[in-house]
Amino acid sequence: MRTTRAPEYPLLTAAVAAAEVGVAPATLRKWVQLKHLRPAGRQGKAFLYRLEDVFAAERATRRRT
């Protein structure tokens, strides 16, 4: 039996993901608090994010303003 795996996406720290989107890392933490974004993993104490999820959260928050 063959199973298909979801493609692996690189996980980014909040600082790197925030820089890619053009916001502060504190903004990512706020989006998590507001449930617009969920961390995809952890590295030590740091949360890691998928860039696709960060862009989706940014689009969702932009529509609300």
All heavy atoms as TSV, in Angstrom:
chain	resi	resn	atom	element	x	y	z
A	1	MET	N	N	0.839	-1.174	0.000
A	1	MET	CA	C	0.000	0.000	0.000
A	1	MET	C	C	0.884	1.237	0.000
A	1	MET	O	O	1.851	1.333	0.721
A	1	MET	CB	C	-0.875	-0.023	1.256
A	1	MET	CG	C	-1.684	1.218	1.378
A	1	MET	SD	S	-2.999	1.114	2.587
A	1	MET	CE	C	-2.138	1.414	4.088
A	2	ARG	N	N	0.507	2.169	-0.820
A	2	ARG	CA	C	1.264	3.416	-0.940
A	2	ARG	C	C	0.577	4.540	-0.221
A	2	ARG	O	O	-0.634	4.721	-0.341
A	2	ARG	CB	C	1.343	3.781	-2.412
A	2	ARG	CG	C	2.723	3.913	-2.884
A	2	ARG	CD	C	2.700	4.311	-4.311
A	2	ARG	NE	N	3.710	5.321	-4.398
A	2	ARG	CZ	C	4.492	5.500	-5.412
A	2	ARG	NH1	N	4.303	4.810	-6.488
A	2	ARG	NH2	N	5.418	6.393	-5.389
A	3	THR	N	N	1.315	5.292	0.539
A	3	THR	CA	C	0.744	6.464	1.195
A	3	THR	C	C	1.462	7.697	0.685
A	3	THR	O	O	2.645	7.646	0.371
A	3	THR	CB	C	0.894	6.384	2.723
A	3	THR	OG1	O	2.273	6.312	3.031
A	3	THR	CG2	C	0.162	5.182	3.286
A	4	THR	N	N	0.728	8.756	0.595
A	4	THR	CA	C	1.341	10.007	0.159
A	4	THR	C	C	1.554	10.887	1.374
A	4	THR	O	O	0.693	10.980	2.240
A	4	THR	CB	C	0.450	10.748	-0.859
A	4	THR	OG1	O	-0.810	10.972	-0.262
A	4	THR	CG2	C	0.278	9.936	-2.122
A	5	ARG	N	N	2.685	11.497	1.435
A	5	ARG	CA	C	3.003	12.405	2.521
A	5	ARG	C	C	2.805	13.832	2.057
A	5	ARG	O	O	3.031	14.156	0.903
A	5	ARG	CB	C	4.456	12.239	2.941
A	5	ARG	CG	C	4.696	10.980	3.717
A	5	ARG	CD	C	6.111	10.880	4.154
A	5	ARG	NE	N	6.478	12.071	4.933
A	5	ARG	CZ	C	7.685	12.299	5.379
A	5	ARG	NH1	N	8.654	11.452	5.141
A	5	ARG	NH2	N	7.963	13.379	6.067
A	6	ALA	N	N	2.396	14.645	2.976
A	6	ALA	CA	C	2.281	16.071	2.663
A	6	ALA	C	C	3.678	16.620	2.417
A	6	ALA	O	O	4.644	16.172	3.033
A	6	ALA	CB	C	1.638	16.813	3.829
A	7	PRO	N	N	3.813	17.539	1.482
A	7	PRO	CA	C	5.140	18.105	1.230
A	7	PRO	C	C	5.680	18.801	2.469
A	7	PRO	O	O	4.928	19.397	3.236
A	7	PRO	CB	C	4.909	19.104	0.096
A	7	PRO	CG	C	3.454	19.343	0.068
A	7	PRO	CD	C	2.785	18.156	0.681
A	8	GLU	N	N	6.959	18.685	2.650
A	8	GLU	CA	C	7.600	19.308	3.800
A	8	GLU	C	C	7.895	20.774	3.489
A	8	GLU	O	O	8.476	21.091	2.458
A	8	GLU	CB	C	8.912	18.592	4.129
A	8	GLU	CG	C	8.713	17.166	4.578
A	8	GLU	CD	C	8.014	17.071	5.918
A	8	GLU	OE1	O	8.247	17.945	6.777
A	8	GLU	OE2	O	7.227	16.148	6.094
A	9	TYR	N	N	7.463	21.645	4.351
A	9	TYR	CA	C	7.731	23.065	4.203
A	9	TYR	C	C	8.705	23.484	5.280
A	9	TYR	O	O	8.602	23.028	6.413
A	9	TYR	CB	C	6.444	23.883	4.328
A	9	TYR	CG	C	5.457	23.595	3.238
A	9	TYR	CD1	C	4.336	22.819	3.483
A	9	TYR	CD2	C	5.651	24.092	1.961
A	9	TYR	CE1	C	3.424	22.553	2.479
A	9	TYR	CE2	C	4.750	23.826	0.949
A	9	TYR	CZ	C	3.634	23.054	1.214
A	9	TYR	OH	O	2.745	22.793	0.223
A	10	PRO	N	N	9.619	24.372	4.976
A	10	PRO	CA	C	10.559	24.808	6.014
A	10	PRO	C	C	9.830	25.606	7.095
A	10	PRO	O	O	8.900	26.355	6.805
A	10	PRO	CB	C	11.552	25.688	5.264
A	10	PRO	CG	C	10.839	26.124	4.041
A	10	PRO	CD	C	9.859	25.035	3.709
A	11	LEU	N	N	10.243	25.404	8.314
A	11	LEU	CA	C	9.682	26.153	9.428
A	11	LEU	C	C	10.629	27.297	9.771
A	11	LEU	O	O	11.838	27.110	9.809
A	11	LEU	CB	C	9.488	25.245	10.641
A	11	LEU	CG	C	8.539	24.072	10.433
A	11	LEU	CD1	C	8.440	23.235	11.699
A	11	LEU	CD2	C	7.167	24.556	10.009
A	12	LEU	N	N	10.055	28.466	10.005
A	12	LEU	CA	C	10.835	29.670	10.246
A	12	LEU	C	C	10.594	30.201	11.644
A	12	LEU	O	O	9.491	30.069	12.185
A	12	LEU	CB	C	10.449	30.752	9.234
A	12	LEU	CG	C	10.509	30.358	7.764
A	12	LEU	CD1	C	9.925	31.462	6.906
A	12	LEU	CD2	C	11.923	30.047	7.357
A	13	THR	N	N	11.599	30.840	12.198
A	13	THR	CA	C	11.422	31.504	13.483
A	13	THR	C	C	10.512	32.713	13.291
A	13	THR	O	O	10.297	33.179	12.169
A	13	THR	CB	C	12.769	31.968	14.056
A	13	THR	OG1	O	13.320	32.950	13.174
A	13	THR	CG2	C	13.725	30.815	14.262
A	14	ALA	N	N	10.015	33.232	14.388
A	14	ALA	CA	C	9.131	34.399	14.319
A	14	ALA	C	C	9.838	35.589	13.689
A	14	ALA	O	O	9.248	36.320	12.891
A	14	ALA	CB	C	8.623	34.755	15.712
A	15	ALA	N	N	11.114	35.772	14.011
A	15	ALA	CA	C	11.854	36.915	13.465
A	15	ALA	C	C	11.980	36.819	11.950
A	15	ALA	O	O	11.760	37.806	11.237
A	15	ALA	CB	C	13.232	37.001	14.105
A	16	VAL	N	N	12.310	35.644	11.451
A	16	VAL	CA	C	12.483	35.466	9.999
A	16	VAL	C	C	11.135	35.557	9.288
A	16	VAL	O	O	11.003	36.245	8.265
A	16	VAL	CB	C	13.174	34.123	9.687
A	16	VAL	CG1	C	13.221	33.852	8.204
A	16	VAL	CG2	C	14.568	34.100	10.289
A	17	ALA	N	N	10.116	34.887	9.829
A	17	ALA	CA	C	8.790	34.921	9.209
A	17	ALA	C	C	8.224	36.337	9.203
A	17	ALA	O	O	7.657	36.779	8.204
A	17	ALA	CB	C	7.857	33.973	9.949
A	18	ALA	N	N	8.406	37.065	10.301
A	18	ALA	CA	C	7.909	38.434	10.378
A	18	ALA	C	C	8.615	39.331	9.364
A	18	ALA	O	O	7.979	40.172	8.718
A	18	ALA	CB	C	8.097	38.979	11.789
A	19	ALA	N	N	9.911	39.147	9.202
A	19	ALA	CA	C	10.663	39.945	8.230
A	19	ALA	C	C	10.181	39.667	6.811
A	19	ALA	O	O	10.090	40.592	5.989
A	19	ALA	CB	C	12.157	39.647	8.353
A	20	GLU	N	N	9.851	38.430	6.511
A	20	GLU	CA	C	9.361	38.082	5.167
A	20	GLU	C	C	8.033	38.768	4.863
A	20	GLU	O	O	7.776	39.150	3.732
A	20	GLU	CB	C	9.197	36.569	5.037
A	20	GLU	CG	C	10.500	35.813	4.945
A	20	GLU	CD	C	11.222	36.052	3.629
A	20	GLU	OE1	O	10.551	36.195	2.580
A	20	GLU	OE2	O	12.455	36.089	3.657
A	21	VAL	N	N	7.188	38.910	5.877
A	21	VAL	CA	C	5.872	39.516	5.688
A	21	VAL	C	C	5.918	41.030	5.858
A	21	VAL	O	O	5.042	41.738	5.386
A	21	VAL	CB	C	4.863	38.876	6.674
A	21	VAL	CG1	C	3.489	39.481	6.550
A	21	VAL	CG2	C	4.774	37.386	6.437
A	22	GLY	N	N	6.940	41.525	6.555
A	22	GLY	CA	C	7.064	42.956	6.749
A	22	GLY	C	C	6.378	43.469	8.004
A	22	GLY	O	O	5.891	44.595	8.031
A	23	VAL	N	N	6.311	42.616	9.020
A	23	VAL	CA	C	5.730	43.018	10.300
A	23	VAL	C	C	6.731	42.717	11.406
A	23	VAL	O	O	7.743	42.060	11.182
A	23	VAL	CB	C	4.389	42.285	10.583
A	23	VAL	CG1	C	3.354	42.626	9.522
A	23	VAL	CG2	C	4.591	40.793	10.676
A	24	ALA	N	N	6.429	43.171	12.606
A	24	ALA	CA	C	7.287	42.896	13.760
A	24	ALA	C	C	6.979	41.505	14.314
A	24	ALA	O	O	5.846	41.025	14.184
A	24	ALA	CB	C	7.046	43.937	14.842
A	25	PRO	N	N	7.960	40.853	14.938
A	25	PRO	CA	C	7.682	39.559	15.573
A	25	PRO	C	C	6.557	39.636	16.606
A	25	PRO	O	O	5.800	38.682	16.778
A	25	PRO	CB	C	9.011	39.187	16.234
A	25	PRO	CG	C	10.038	39.892	15.416
A	25	PRO	CD	C	9.383	41.182	14.990
A	26	ALA	N	N	6.405	40.777	17.252
A	26	ALA	CA	C	5.302	40.944	18.206
A	26	ALA	C	C	3.944	40.826	17.516
A	26	ALA	O	O	2.966	40.372	18.119
A	26	ALA	CB	C	5.419	42.288	18.911
A	27	THR	N	N	3.890	41.215	16.251
A	27	THR	CA	C	2.645	41.092	15.499
A	27	THR	C	C	2.279	39.631	15.321
A	27	THR	O	O	1.107	39.256	15.437
A	27	THR	CB	C	2.777	41.790	14.129
A	27	THR	OG1	O	3.127	43.156	14.343
A	27	THR	CG2	C	1.486	41.713	13.338
A	28	LEU	N	N	3.270	38.786	15.053
A	28	LEU	CA	C	3.000	37.350	14.935
A	28	LEU	C	C	2.459	36.806	16.254
A	28	LEU	O	O	1.510	36.015	16.262
A	28	LEU	CB	C	4.262	36.577	14.553
A	28	LEU	CG	C	4.829	36.798	13.160
A	28	LEU	CD1	C	5.962	35.825	12.912
A	28	LEU	CD2	C	3.784	36.691	12.101
A	29	ARG	N	N	3.052	37.227	17.351
A	29	ARG	CA	C	2.571	36.768	18.656
A	29	ARG	C	C	1.132	37.223	18.889
A	29	ARG	O	O	0.311	36.481	19.441
A	29	ARG	CB	C	3.486	37.266	19.763
A	29	ARG	CG	C	4.856	36.605	19.730
A	29	ARG	CD	C	5.675	36.905	20.965
A	29	ARG	NE	N	6.020	38.312	21.119
A	29	ARG	CZ	C	7.088	38.888	20.582
A	29	ARG	NH1	N	7.933	38.179	19.844
A	29	ARG	NH2	N	7.331	40.164	20.787
A	30	LYS	N	N	0.796	38.420	18.450
A	30	LYS	CA	C	-0.571	38.925	18.585
A	30	LYS	C	C	-1.529	38.112	17.725
A	30	LYS	O	O	-2.642	37.788	18.160
A	30	LYS	CB	C	-0.617	40.407	18.195
A	30	LYS	CG	C	-1.935	41.056	18.467
A	30	LYS	CD	C	-2.187	41.130	19.953
A	30	LYS	CE	C	-3.367	41.994	20.266
A	30	LYS	NZ	N	-3.601	42.093	21.696
A	31	TRP	N	N	-1.112	37.762	16.501
A	31	TRP	CA	C	-1.954	36.942	15.633
A	31	TRP	C	C	-2.204	35.575	16.250
A	31	TRP	O	O	-3.298	35.032	16.133
A	31	TRP	CB	C	-1.319	36.790	14.263
A	31	TRP	CG	C	-1.315	38.050	13.443
A	31	TRP	CD1	C	-2.018	39.198	13.678
A	31	TRP	CD2	C	-0.559	38.295	12.269
A	31	TRP	NE1	N	-1.746	40.135	12.703
A	31	TRP	CE2	C	-0.858	39.605	11.826
A	31	TRP	CE3	C	0.342	37.546	11.524
A	31	TRP	CZ2	C	-0.288	40.168	10.687
A	31	TRP	CZ3	C	0.908	38.101	10.390
A	31	TRP	CH2	C	0.595	39.396	9.980
A	32	VAL	N	N	-1.202	35.020	16.936
A	32	VAL	CA	C	-1.381	33.744	17.627
A	32	VAL	C	C	-2.393	33.928	18.747
A	32	VAL	O	O	-3.305	33.115	18.918
A	32	VAL	CB	C	-0.035	33.210	18.164
A	32	VAL	CG1	C	-0.248	32.033	19.095
A	32	VAL	CG2	C	0.881	32.815	17.010
A	33	GLN	N	N	-2.257	35.003	19.499
A	33	GLN	CA	C	-3.166	35.292	20.610
A	33	GLN	C	C	-4.604	35.447	20.112
A	33	GLN	O	O	-5.549	34.994	20.758
A	33	GLN	CB	C	-2.700	36.560	21.304
A	33	GLN	CG	C	-3.398	36.875	22.591
A	33	GLN	CD	C	-2.820	38.141	23.205
A	33	GLN	OE1	O	-2.574	39.128	22.512
A	33	GLN	NE2	N	-2.590	38.094	24.504
A	34	LEU	N	N	-4.770	36.066	18.948
A	34	LEU	CA	C	-6.095	36.286	18.370
A	34	LEU	C	C	-6.591	35.093	17.552
A	34	LEU	O	O	-7.669	35.149	16.960
A	34	LEU	CB	C	-6.075	37.532	17.479
A	34	LEU	CG	C	-5.812	38.849	18.197
A	34	LEU	CD1	C	-5.610	39.975	17.188
A	34	LEU	CD2	C	-6.949	39.162	19.150
A	35	LYS	N	N	-5.782	34.028	17.499
A	35	LYS	CA	C	-6.108	32.779	16.794
A	35	LYS	C	C	-6.189	32.943	15.272
A	35	LYS	O	O	-6.907	32.223	14.605
A	35	LYS	CB	C	-7.375	32.165	17.354
A	35	LYS	CG	C	-7.288	31.890	18.843
A	35	LYS	CD	C	-8.169	30.774	19.258
A	35	LYS	CE	C	-8.222	30.605	20.737
A	35	LYS	NZ	N	-7.103	30.139	21.409
A	36	HIS	N	N	-5.446	33.903	14.733
A	36	HIS	CA	C	-5.324	34.039	13.286
A	36	HIS	C	C	-4.201	33.150	12.770
A	36	HIS	O	O	-4.125	32.870	11.575
A	36	HIS	CB	C	-5.001	35.482	12.884
A	36	HIS	CG	C	-6.083	36.452	13.207
A	36	HIS	ND1	N	-7.363	36.366	12.707
A	36	HIS	CD2	C	-6.079	37.545	14.000
A	36	HIS	CE1	C	-8.087	37.355	13.174
A	36	HIS	NE2	N	-7.330	38.087	13.971
A	37	LEU	N	N	-3.314	32.737	13.668
A	37	LEU	CA	C	-2.115	31.991	13.294
A	37	LEU	C	C	-1.821	30.975	14.386
A	37	LEU	O	O	-2.018	31.266	15.570
A	37	LEU	CB	C	-0.940	32.972	13.154
A	37	LEU	CG	C	0.430	32.417	12.821
A	37	LEU	CD1	C	0.441	31.767	11.435
A	37	LEU	CD2	C	1.470	33.529	12.870
A	38	ARG	N	N	-1.352	29.799	13.962
A	38	ARG	CA	C	-0.921	28.773	14.916
A	38	ARG	C	C	0.516	28.399	14.612
A	38	ARG	O	O	0.870	28.209	13.439
A	38	ARG	CB	C	-1.775	27.519	14.782
A	38	ARG	CG	C	-3.139	27.682	15.367
A	38	ARG	CD	C	-3.952	26.430	15.409
A	38	ARG	NE	N	-3.243	25.243	14.939
A	38	ARG	CZ	C	-3.826	24.106	14.670
A	38	ARG	NH1	N	-5.116	23.987	14.782
A	38	ARG	NH2	N	-3.143	23.075	14.257
A	39	PRO	N	N	1.346	28.272	15.639
A	39	PRO	CA	C	2.715	27.810	15.400
A	39	PRO	C	C	2.694	26.395	14.829
A	39	PRO	O	O	1.839	25.585	15.180
A	39	PRO	CB	C	3.357	27.826	16.785
A	39	PRO	CG	C	2.496	28.719	17.612
A	39	PRO	CD	C	1.121	28.609	17.046
A	40	ALA	N	N	3.641	26.106	13.957
A	40	ALA	CA	C	3.718	24.785	13.336
A	40	ALA	C	C	4.691	23.872	14.067
A	40	ALA	O	O	4.728	22.676	13.796
A	40	ALA	CB	C	4.137	24.927	11.874
A	41	GLY	N	N	5.465	24.423	14.975
A	41	GLY	CA	C	6.420	23.612	15.716
A	41	GLY	C	C	7.172	24.459	16.716
A	41	GLY	O	O	6.870	25.634	16.907
A	42	ARG	N	N	8.156	23.823	17.337
A	42	ARG	CA	C	8.993	24.516	18.317
A	42	ARG	C	C	10.432	24.085	18.148
A	42	ARG	O	O	10.706	22.964	17.750
A	42	ARG	CB	C	8.558	24.168	19.737
A	42	ARG	CG	C	7.257	24.801	20.131
A	42	ARG	CD	C	6.943	24.464	21.549
A	42	ARG	NE	N	7.813	25.237	22.418
A	42	ARG	CZ	C	7.390	25.956	23.441
A	42	ARG	NH1	N	6.125	25.983	23.734
A	42	ARG	NH2	N	8.220	26.634	24.178
A	43	GLN	N	N	11.311	24.986	18.476
A	43	GLN	CA	C	12.738	24.696	18.538
A	43	GLN	C	C	13.219	25.289	19.852
A	43	GLN	O	O	13.380	26.505	19.967
A	43	GLN	CB	C	13.471	25.313	17.357
A	43	GLN	CG	C	14.937	24.967	17.318
A	43	GLN	CD	C	15.583	25.531	16.071
A	43	GLN	OE1	O	15.147	26.551	15.541
A	43	GLN	NE2	N	16.613	24.864	15.609
A	44	GLY	N	N	13.374	24.443	20.845
A	44	GLY	CA	C	13.655	24.943	22.177
A	44	GLY	C	C	12.432	25.679	22.683
A	44	GLY	O	O	11.332	25.146	22.673
A	45	LYS	N	N	12.608	26.926	23.087
A	45	LYS	CA	C	11.474	27.743	23.544
A	45	LYS	C	C	10.834	28.532	22.413
A	45	LYS	O	O	9.758	29.103	22.596
A	45	LYS	CB	C	11.941	28.714	24.625
A	45	LYS	CG	C	12.345	28.031	25.901
A	45	LYS	CD	C	12.734	29.065	26.942
A	45	LYS	CE	C	13.141	28.405	28.237
A	45	LYS	NZ	N	13.501	29.380	29.264
A	46	ALA	N	N	11.485	28.588	21.271
A	46	ALA	CA	C	11.007	29.414	20.161
A	46	ALA	C	C	9.937	28.683	19.348
A	46	ALA	O	O	10.075	27.501	19.038
A	46	ALA	CB	C	12.167	29.782	19.247
A	47	PHE	N	N	8.885	29.398	19.012
A	47	PHE	CA	C	7.869	28.857	18.124
A	47	PHE	C	C	8.340	28.988	16.685
A	47	PHE	O	O	9.035	29.948	16.329
A	47	PHE	CB	C	6.541	29.606	18.292
A	47	PHE	CG	C	5.842	29.282	19.572
A	47	PHE	CD1	C	5.744	30.229	20.566
A	47	PHE	CD2	C	5.291	28.040	19.786
A	47	PHE	CE1	C	5.102	29.948	21.755
A	47	PHE	CE2	C	4.648	27.734	20.965
A	47	PHE	CZ	C	4.551	28.686	21.953
A	48	LEU	N	N	7.935	28.041	15.858
A	48	LEU	CA	C	8.272	28.051	14.437
A	48	LEU	C	C	6.989	28.129	13.627
A	48	LEU	O	O	5.954	27.604	14.025
A	48	LEU	CB	C	9.047	26.782	14.070
A	48	LEU	CG	C	10.350	26.564	14.823
A	48	LEU	CD1	C	10.935	25.198	14.472
A	48	LEU	CD2	C	11.345	27.664	14.520
A	49	TYR	N	N	7.080	28.789	12.481
A	49	TYR	CA	C	5.906	29.040	11.653
A	49	TYR	C	C	6.173	28.643	10.215
A	49	TYR	O	O	7.292	28.726	9.726
A	49	TYR	CB	C	5.538	30.533	11.689
A	49	TYR	CG	C	5.282	31.038	13.075
A	49	TYR	CD1	C	6.307	31.592	13.840
A	49	TYR	CD2	C	4.032	30.947	13.637
A	49	TYR	CE1	C	6.071	32.044	15.126
A	49	TYR	CE2	C	3.789	31.399	14.935
A	49	TYR	CZ	C	4.817	31.945	15.663
A	49	TYR	OH	O	4.589	32.376	16.938
A	50	ARG	N	N	5.104	28.254	9.513
A	50	ARG	CA	C	5.170	28.036	8.068
A	50	ARG	C	C	4.904	29.380	7.410
A	50	ARG	O	O	3.969	30.098	7.790
A	50	ARG	CB	C	4.113	27.031	7.620
A	50	ARG	CG	C	4.435	25.623	7.997
A	50	ARG	CD	C	3.415	24.658	7.368
A	50	ARG	NE	N	3.675	23.328	7.809
A	50	ARG	CZ	C	3.123	22.775	8.891
A	50	ARG	NH1	N	2.242	23.441	9.604
A	50	ARG	NH2	N	3.445	21.553	9.252
A	51	LEU	N	N	5.687	29.715	6.426
A	51	LEU	CA	C	5.535	31.003	5.756
A	51	LEU	C	C	4.147	31.143	5.138
A	51	LEU	O	O	3.545	32.216	5.178
A	51	LEU	CB	C	6.631	31.182	4.703
A	51	LEU	CG	C	6.778	32.571	4.119
A	51	LEU	CD1	C	7.013	33.613	5.212
A	51	LEU	CD2	C	7.925	32.600	3.125
A	52	GLU	N	N	3.612	30.058	4.613
A	52	GLU	CA	C	2.276	30.089	4.011
A	52	GLU	C	C	1.230	30.493	5.043
A	52	GLU	O	O	0.311	31.255	4.750
A	52	GLU	CB	C	1.901	28.722	3.434
A	52	GLU	CG	C	2.835	28.214	2.367
A	52	GLU	CD	C	4.078	27.554	2.940
A	52	GLU	OE1	O	4.050	27.092	4.103
A	52	GLU	OE2	O	5.087	27.526	2.237
A	53	ASP	N	N	1.366	29.966	6.265
A	53	ASP	CA	C	0.418	30.293	7.330
A	53	ASP	C	C	0.534	31.760	7.743
A	53	ASP	O	O	-0.473	32.412	8.031
A	53	ASP	CB	C	0.658	29.404	8.551
A	53	ASP	CG	C	0.400	27.933	8.269
A	53	ASP	OD1	O	-0.280	27.620	7.274
A	53	ASP	OD2	O	0.904	27.094	9.048
A	54	VAL	N	N	1.751	32.265	7.758
A	54	VAL	CA	C	1.965	33.666	8.137
A	54	VAL	C	C	1.346	34.590	7.096
A	54	VAL	O	O	0.668	35.565	7.443
A	54	VAL	CB	C	3.470	33.958	8.334
A	54	VAL	CG1	C	3.702	35.428	8.625
A	54	VAL	CG2	C	4.033	33.094	9.455
A	55	PHE	N	N	1.543	34.277	5.811
A	55	PHE	CA	C	0.934	35.097	4.758
A	55	PHE	C	C	-0.589	35.028	4.827
A	55	PHE	O	O	-1.271	36.030	4.630
A	55	PHE	CB	C	1.428	34.677	3.375
A	55	PHE	CG	C	2.748	35.281	3.006
A	55	PHE	CD1	C	3.852	34.476	2.777
A	55	PHE	CD2	C	2.904	36.647	2.877
A	55	PHE	CE1	C	5.082	35.020	2.435
A	55	PHE	CE2	C	4.125	37.209	2.532
A	55	PHE	CZ	C	5.205	36.394	2.310
A	56	ALA	N	N	-1.134	33.858	5.125
A	56	ALA	CA	C	-2.591	33.715	5.241
A	56	ALA	C	C	-3.119	34.549	6.406
A	56	ALA	O	O	-4.171	35.196	6.285
A	56	ALA	CB	C	-2.960	32.250	5.416
A	57	ALA	N	N	-2.418	34.551	7.524
A	57	ALA	CA	C	-2.830	35.358	8.674
A	57	ALA	C	C	-2.759	36.841	8.340
A	57	ALA	O	O	-3.634	37.620	8.722
A	57	ALA	CB	C	-1.956	35.036	9.878
A	58	GLU	N	N	-1.728	37.226	7.609
A	58	GLU	CA	C	-1.573	38.637	7.221
A	58	GLU	C	C	-2.730	39.059	6.314
A	58	GLU	O	O	-3.309	40.129	6.489
A	58	GLU	CB	C	-0.229	38.824	6.520
A	58	GLU	CG	C	0.147	40.264	6.291
A	58	GLU	CD	C	-0.265	40.770	4.942
A	58	GLU	OE1	O	-0.467	39.955	4.017
A	58	GLU	OE2	O	-0.423	41.987	4.788
A	59	ARG	N	N	-3.094	38.204	5.368
A	59	ARG	CA	C	-4.226	38.516	4.489
A	59	ARG	C	C	-5.532	38.593	5.278
A	59	ARG	O	O	-6.352	39.475	5.036
A	59	ARG	CB	C	-4.344	37.477	3.369
A	59	ARG	CG	C	-3.329	37.635	2.285
A	59	ARG	CD	C	-3.641	36.756	1.083
A	59	ARG	NE	N	-3.807	35.338	1.421
A	59	ARG	CZ	C	-2.834	34.447	1.494
A	59	ARG	NH1	N	-1.590	34.804	1.228
A	59	ARG	NH2	N	-3.086	33.200	1.799
A	60	ALA	N	N	-5.720	37.688	6.225
A	60	ALA	CA	C	-6.946	37.665	7.019
A	60	ALA	C	C	-7.073	38.924	7.874
A	60	ALA	O	O	-8.171	39.473	8.001
A	60	ALA	CB	C	-6.960	36.426	7.902
A	61	THR	N	N	-5.977	39.370	8.448
A	61	THR	CA	C	-6.045	40.568	9.290
A	61	THR	C	C	-6.184	41.821	8.442
A	61	THR	O	O	-6.801	42.792	8.874
A	61	THR	CB	C	-4.829	40.693	10.212
A	61	THR	OG1	O	-3.644	40.690	9.429
A	61	THR	CG2	C	-4.795	39.566	11.207
A	62	ARG	N	N	-5.629	41.811	7.257
A	62	ARG	CA	C	-5.746	42.985	6.371
A	62	ARG	C	C	-7.205	43.175	5.951
A	62	ARG	O	O	-7.682	44.296	5.832
A	62	ARG	CB	C	-4.870	42.795	5.141
A	62	ARG	CG	C	-4.892	44.027	4.246
A	62	ARG	CD	C	-4.026	43.888	3.056
A	62	ARG	NE	N	-2.639	43.820	3.477
A	62	ARG	CZ	C	-1.631	43.560	2.672
A	62	ARG	NH1	N	-1.864	43.321	1.400
A	62	ARG	NH2	N	-0.402	43.512	3.110
A	63	ARG	N	N	-7.939	42.092	5.710
A	63	ARG	CA	C	-9.331	42.187	5.293
A	63	ARG	C	C	-10.209	42.781	6.381
A	63	ARG	O	O	-11.218	43.390	6.101
A	63	ARG	CB	C	-9.873	40.792	4.939
A	63	ARG	CG	C	-9.576	40.415	3.526
A	63	ARG	CD	C	-10.269	39.130	3.181
A	63	ARG	NE	N	-9.220	38.117	3.102
A	63	ARG	CZ	C	-9.297	36.908	3.602
A	63	ARG	NH1	N	-10.375	36.509	4.216
A	63	ARG	NH2	N	-8.302	36.066	3.490
A	64	ARG	N	N	-9.825	42.600	7.640
A	64	ARG	CA	C	-10.652	43.055	8.751
A	64	ARG	C	C	-10.501	44.559	9.002
A	64	ARG	O	O	-11.312	45.143	9.689
A	64	ARG	CB	C	-10.294	42.305	10.018
A	64	ARG	CG	C	-10.679	40.868	9.936
A	64	ARG	CD	C	-10.176	40.102	11.119
A	64	ARG	NE	N	-10.463	38.705	10.912
A	64	ARG	CZ	C	-11.175	37.970	11.731
A	64	ARG	NH1	N	-11.638	38.506	12.834
A	64	ARG	NH2	N	-11.399	36.720	11.474
A	65	THR	N	N	-9.454	45.185	8.494
A	65	THR	CA	C	-9.259	46.606	8.773
A	65	THR	C	C	-9.856	47.467	7.701
A	65	THR	O	O	-10.229	47.079	6.672
A	65	THR	CB	C	-7.765	46.946	8.913
A	65	THR	OG1	O	-7.081	46.572	7.720
A	65	THR	CG2	C	-7.185	46.273	10.115
